[in-house]
Amino acid sequence: MKQTKAETKRTRGRPRRADDPRRLTVNLPGELRKWLRVHAVTNERDMGEIVTEALRAYRERADRRGRSR
């Protein structure tokens, strides 16, 4: 059975992520939770991306402070 042209061009869903993310539950104060939700919608980003970026920045600062002492 021959596939049509449209069927051969169709992708098969989202590709697998290379970084293998895991679900993590974190308790946030209501003020931060609300800010995160609003900020994510405003910037059209996933909340996980925003938290990941913030944690990476925090880790870099912490590493720099640890090395300089």
Buried (B, 14 or more C-beta within 10 A) or exposed (E): EEEEEEEEEEEEEEEEEEEEEEEEEEEEEEEEEEEBEEEBEEEEEEEEEBBEEEEEEEEEEEEEEEEEE
